[in-house]
């Protein structure tokens, strides 16, 4: 898990470009989703975290976003994850 506040703008772009960052999340709500999610783009920088994989997000106690990751969210909600 990487905090957005710990990355410079250039470092963030480099991490995304090299696919070291694939998912973003909200550390207060414990939700993660794709980097293209409209909900994720609206969150405050100090609340944003990044993950290298879905497994990383789940291990840190985050749940899938109901907007951009609908199928994963349904599985999580039904207790299958």
C-alpha distances in whole Angstrom, upper triangle without the diagonal:
4,7,10,12,11,12,16,17,18,15,13,16,16,13,14,17,16,14,11,9,11,10,9,9,11,10,14,15,12,13,11,13,14,14,18,18,21,19,16,18,19,17,17,15,14,12,10,6,6,5,7,9,11,11,7,7,11,10,8,11,11,14,15,17,20,21,20,19,22,23,19,20,23,23,20,23,25,23,23,19
4,6,9,7,8,12,13,15,12,10,13,14,10,12,15,15,13,10,9,11,10,9,10,11,10,14,16,14,14,12,14,15,14,18,18,20,19,15,16,18,16,15,12,12,11,9,5,5,7,9,12,14,14,11,11,14,14,11,14,13,16,17,18,22,22,20,20,24,25,22,22,26,25,23,25,28,27,26,23
4,5,5,7,11,12,15,12,10,14,15,12,14,17,17,16,13,11,14,12,10,9,10,9,12,14,13,14,13,15,16,14,18,18,19,18,14,15,16,13,12,9,8,8,6,4,6,9,12,15,16,17,14,13,16,16,13,15,14,17,18,18,22,22,21,21,24,26,23,23,27,27,24,26,29,28,28,25
4,5,5,8,9,12,10,8,11,13,11,12,16,17,15,14,11,13,12,9,10,10,10,13,15,15,15,13,15,15,13,16,16,17,16,12,12,14,11,10,6,7,8,6,5,7,11,13,16,17,19,16,15,18,19,16,18,16,18,19,18,22,21,20,21,24,26,24,24,27,28,25,27,30,30,30,26
4,6,8,10,13,11,10,14,15,14,15,18,19,19,17,14,17,16,13,13,12,12,14,17,17,17,17,18,18,16,19,19,20,18,15,15,15,13,10,7,6,9,8,8,11,14,17,19,21,22,19,18,21,21,18,20,19,21,22,21,25,24,23,24,28,30,27,27,30,31,28,30,33,32,33,29
4,7,10,12,10,9,13,14,13,15,17,18,18,15,14,17,16,14,15,15,14,17,19,18,19,18,20,20,17,21,21,22,21,18,18,19,16,14,10,9,12,10,10,11,14,15,19,21,22,18,18,21,21,18,20,20,23,23,23,27,27,25,26,29,31,28,28,32,32,29,31,35,33,33,30
4,6,8,6,6,9,10,10,12,14,15,15,13,12,15,15,13,15,16,16,19,21,20,20,18,19,18,16,19,20,21,21,17,16,18,16,14,10,11,13,11,10,10,13,14,18,20,22,18,18,22,22,19,22,21,23,23,23,27,26,24,25,29,30,28,28,32,32,30,32,35,34,34,30
4,5,5,6,9,10,11,12,14,15,16,15,14,17,17,16,17,18,19,21,23,23,23,21,21,20,17,19,21,22,22,18,17,19,17,15,12,13,15,13,13,13,16,17,21,23,25,22,22,25,25,23,25,24,26,26,25,29,28,26,27,31,33,30,31,34,35,33,35,38,37,37,33
4,6,5,6,9,10,11,12,14,15,15,13,16,16,15,17,18,19,22,24,23,22,20,20,18,15,17,19,19,20,17,15,17,16,15,11,14,16,14,14,14,16,17,21,23,25,22,22,26,26,24,26,24,26,25,24,27,26,24,26,29,31,29,30,33,34,32,34,38,37,37,33
4,5,5,6,9,10,10,12,14,14,13,16,17,17,19,21,22,25,26,26,25,22,22,20,16,18,21,22,23,19,18,20,20,18,15,17,19,16,16,15,17,17,21,24,26,23,23,27,27,26,28,26,28,27,26,30,28,26,27,31,32,31,31,35,35,34,36,39,39,38,35
4,6,5,6,9,10,11,12,11,11,14,16,15,18,19,20,23,25,24,23,20,20,19,16,18,21,22,23,19,18,20,19,18,15,16,18,15,14,13,14,14,18,21,23,20,20,24,24,23,25,24,26,25,25,28,27,25,26,30,31,29,30,33,33,32,34,37,36,36,32
4,5,5,6,9,10,10,10,8,11,12,12,14,16,17,21,22,21,20,17,17,15,12,15,17,18,19,15,14,17,16,15,12,14,15,12,11,10,12,12,16,18,20,18,18,22,22,20,23,21,23,22,21,25,23,21,22,26,28,26,26,30,30,29,31,34,33,33,29
4,6,5,6,9,10,10,9,11,13,13,16,19,20,23,24,23,22,19,17,15,12,14,17,18,20,16,15,18,18,18,15,17,18,15,14,12,14,14,17,19,22,20,20,23,24,23,25,23,24,23,22,25,24,21,23,26,28,26,27,31,31,30,32,35,35,34,31
4,5,5,6,8,9,9,12,14,15,18,21,22,25,26,25,23,20,19,17,14,17,19,21,23,19,18,21,21,21,17,20,20,17,16,13,14,13,16,20,22,19,20,24,24,23,26,24,26,24,24,28,26,23,24,28,29,27,29,32,32,31,34,36,35,34,31
4,6,5,6,5,6,9,11,12,15,18,19,23,23,22,20,17,17,15,12,15,18,20,21,17,17,20,19,19,16,18,18,15,13,10,10,9,13,16,18,16,16,20,20,20,22,21,22,21,22,25,24,21,22,25,26,24,26,29,29,28,30,33,32,31,27
4,5,5,6,5,7,9,11,14,17,19,22,23,21,19,16,14,12,9,12,15,17,18,15,15,18,18,19,16,18,18,14,13,10,10,9,12,15,17,16,16,20,21,20,22,20,21,19,19,22,21,18,19,23,24,22,23,27,27,26,29,31,31,29,26
4,5,8,8,9,13,14,18,21,23,26,26,24,23,19,17,14,12,14,17,20,21,18,18,21,21,22,19,22,22,18,17,14,14,12,15,18,20,19,19,23,24,23,26,23,24,23,22,25,24,20,21,25,26,24,26,29,29,29,32,34,33,32,29
4,6,8,10,13,15,19,22,23,27,27,25,23,20,18,16,14,16,19,22,24,20,20,24,23,24,21,23,23,19,17,14,13,11,13,17,18,17,19,22,22,22,25,23,24,23,23,26,25,22,22,26,26,24,27,30,29,29,32,34,33,31,28
4,5,6,10,12,16,19,21,24,24,22,20,16,15,12,11,14,17,20,21,18,18,22,21,22,20,22,21,17,15,11,10,8,10,13,15,14,15,18,19,19,22,20,21,19,20,23,22,19,19,22,22,21,23,26,25,25,28,30,29,27,24
4,6,9,12,15,18,19,22,23,20,19,15,15,13,12,16,18,21,21,18,19,22,21,21,19,20,19,16,13,9,8,5,9,12,13,12,13,17,17,17,20,18,20,19,20,23,23,20,19,23,23,21,23,26,25,24,27,30,28,27,23
4,6,8,11,14,16,19,19,17,16,12,12,10,9,12,14,17,18,14,15,18,17,18,16,17,16,12,10,6,6,5,8,10,13,11,11,15,16,15,18,16,17,16,17,20,19,17,17,20,21,19,20,24,23,22,25,27,26,25,22
4,7,10,14,16,19,19,16,14,10,9,7,7,10,12,15,16,13,14,17,17,18,17,18,17,13,11,7,6,5,6,8,11,10,10,14,15,15,17,14,15,13,14,17,16,13,13,17,18,15,17,20,20,19,22,25,24,23,19
4,7,11,13,16,15,13,10,7,6,5,6,9,10,13,13,10,12,15,14,16,15,16,14,10,9,6,5,7,7,7,10,10,8,11,13,13,14,11,12,10,11,14,14,11,11,15,16,13,14,18,18,17,19,22,21,21,17
4,7,10,13,12,11,9,5,6,6,6,9,9,11,11,7,9,12,10,12,11,12,10,7,6,4,6,9,10,10,13,11,9,12,14,13,14,10,11,10,10,14,13,11,12,15,17,15,15,19,19,17,19,23,22,22,19
4,6,9,8,7,5,4,6,8,9,12,10,12,10,7,10,11,9,11,11,11,8,6,5,6,8,11,11,11,13,11,8,11,13,11,11,8,9,9,9,12,13,12,12,15,17,15,14,18,18,16,17,21,20,21,18
4,6,6,6,5,6,9,12,12,14,12,13,10,8,10,10,7,9,9,9,5,5,6,9,11,15,15,14,16,14,11,13,15,12,11,9,10,11,10,13,14,14,14,17,19,17,15,19,20,17,18,22,21,22,19
4,6,5,7,9,12,15,15,17,16,17,14,11,14,14,10,10,10,9,5,6,6,10,11,15,16,15,16,14,11,13,13,10,10,8,11,13,13,16,17,17,17,20,22,19,17,21,21,18,19,23,21,23,20
4,6,8,11,14,17,17,19,17,17,14,12,15,14,10,11,12,10,6,9,10,13,15,19,19,18,19,17,14,15,16,12,11,10,12,14,13,16,17,18,19,20,23,20,18,21,22,18,19,22,22,23,21
4,6,9,12,15,16,18,15,16,12,11,14,13,11,12,14,13,9,10,11,14,15,19,18,16,18,16,13,13,15,12,10,8,9,11,10,13,14,16,16,17,19,17,14,17,18,15,15,19,18,20,18
4,7,10,14,15,18,15,17,13,12,15,15,12,14,15,14,10,10,10,12,12,16,15,13,14,13,9,10,11,9,7,5,6,9,10,12,14,15,14,16,18,15,13,16,16,13,14,17,16,18,15
4,7,11,12,14,12,13,10,9,13,13,11,14,15,14,11,10,10,11,11,15,14,11,13,12,9,10,12,10,9,5,5,6,6,9,11,11,11,13,14,12,10,14,14,12,13,16,16,17,14
4,7,9,12,10,12,10,8,12,13,12,14,14,15,12,9,9,8,8,11,10,8,11,10,7,9,12,10,10,6,6,5,6,9,10,9,9,12,13,11,10,14,14,12,14,17,17,17,14
4,7,8,7,10,9,7,10,13,12,15,15,17,14,11,11,9,9,12,10,9,12,12,9,11,14,14,13,10,9,6,5,9,8,6,6,10,12,10,10,14,14,13,15,18,18,18,15
4,5,6,9,10,8,10,13,13,16,16,18,15,12,12,10,10,11,10,10,13,14,11,14,17,16,16,13,12,9,8,11,10,7,8,11,13,12,12,16,17,16,18,21,21,20,18
4,6,9,10,7,8,11,12,14,13,16,14,11,11,9,10,11,12,12,16,15,13,16,19,18,18,15,15,13,11,14,12,9,11,15,17,15,16,19,20,20,21,24,25,24,21
4,6,9,8,7,11,13,15,15,18,17,14,14,13,14,15,15,15,19,18,16,19,22,21,21,18,17,14,12,14,11,8,11,14,16,16,16,19,21,21,22,25,26,25,23
4,5,5,6,9,11,14,15,17,15,13,14,13,14,16,16,15,19,18,16,18,21,20,20,16,15,12,9,10,7,6,9,12,15,14,14,17,19,18,19,22,23,23,21
4,5,5,7,9,13,14,17,15,13,15,16,17,20,19,18,22,22,19,21,24,22,22,18,17,14,11,12,8,8,12,14,17,17,16,19,21,21,21,24,25,26,24
4,6,5,7,11,13,15,13,11,14,15,16,19,19,18,21,20,17,19,22,20,19,15,14,12,9,10,8,9,11,13,17,16,14,17,20,19,19,22,23,24,22
4,5,6,9,10,12,10,8,10,11,13,16,16,15,19,17,14,17,20,18,17,14,13,12,9,11,10,9,12,14,17,16,15,18,20,19,19,23,24,24,22
4,6,8,9,13,11,9,12,12,15,18,18,18,21,20,18,20,23,21,21,17,17,15,13,15,12,12,15,17,20,20,19,22,24,22,23,27,27,28,25
4,7,9,12,11,10,13,15,18,21,21,21,24,22,19,22,24,22,21,18,18,17,14,15,13,14,17,18,22,21,20,23,25,23,23,27,28,29,27
4,6,8,7,7,10,13,16,19,20,19,22,20,17,20,22,19,19,16,16,16,13,15,14,15,17,19,22,21,19,23,24,22,23,26,27,28,25
4,6,5,7,10,13,17,20,21,21,24,21,19,21,23,20,20,17,18,18,16,19,18,18,20,23,26,24,22,26,27,25,25,29,29,30,28
4,5,5,8,11,15,18,20,20,23,20,18,21,22,19,20,17,19,19,18,20,20,19,21,24,27,25,23,27,28,26,27,31,30,31,28
4,6,8,12,15,19,21,21,23,20,17,20,21,18,18,17,19,20,19,22,21,21,23,25,28,25,24,28,29,26,27,31,30,31,28
4,7,10,14,17,19,18,20,17,15,17,18,15,15,13,15,16,15,18,18,18,19,22,24,22,21,24,25,22,23,27,26,27,24
4,7,10,14,15,16,18,15,13,16,17,14,15,12,14,14,14,17,17,16,17,20,22,20,19,23,24,21,23,26,25,26,23
4,7,11,12,13,14,12,10,13,14,11,13,11,13,14,14,17,18,16,17,20,22,19,19,22,23,20,22,25,24,24,21
4,7,9,10,12,10,8,12,13,11,13,11,13,13,14,17,17,16,16,19,20,18,18,22,22,20,22,25,24,24,20
4,5,7,9,6,6,10,10,10,12,10,12,12,14,17,18,16,15,18,19,16,17,21,20,18,21,23,22,21,18
4,7,8,7,8,11,12,12,14,13,15,14,16,20,20,17,16,20,20,17,19,22,21,19,23,25,23,22,18
4,5,5,7,9,10,11,13,12,13,12,14,17,18,15,14,17,17,14,16,19,17,16,20,22,20,18,15
4,5,5,6,9,10,11,9,10,9,11,14,16,13,11,14,13,10,12,15,14,12,16,18,16,15,11
4,5,5,6,9,10,10,11,11,14,17,19,17,14,17,16,12,14,17,14,13,17,18,16,14,11
4,6,5,6,9,9,11,12,15,18,20,18,16,19,18,15,16,19,17,15,19,20,18,17,13
4,5,5,7,5,8,9,11,15,16,15,13,16,16,12,13,16,15,13,16,18,16,16,12
4,5,5,5,6,8,12,15,17,16,13,15,15,11,12,15,13,10,13,15,13,13,9
4,5,7,10,12,15,18,21,20,17,19,19,15,15,18,16,13,16,18,15,15,11
4,6,9,12,15,18,20,19,17,20,20,16,16,19,18,14,17,19,17,17,14
4,7,10,13,16,18,18,16,18,18,14,14,16,15,12,14,16,14,15,11
4,7,9,12,15,15,13,15,15,12,11,14,14,10,12,15,14,15,11
4,7,9,12,12,10,11,12,9,7,10,10,7,9,12,11,12,9
4,6,9,8,6,8,9,6,5,9,9,7,9,12,12,12,10
4,5,6,5,7,10,8,6,10,11,10,11,14,15,15,14
4,6,6,5,8,8,5,8,11,10,10,13,14,15,14
4,6,6,10,10,9,11,14,13,13,16,18,18,17
4,6,9,9,9,12,14,14,15,17,19,18,17
4,6,6,6,9,10,10,12,14,15,15,13
4,6,5,6,9,10,10,12,14,14,13
4,5,5,6,9,10,11,13,11,11
4,5,5,6,9,10,11,9,8
4,5,5,6,9,10,10,9
4,5,5,6,9,9,9
4,5,5,6,5,6
4,5,5,6,5
4,5,8,8
4,6,8
4,6
4
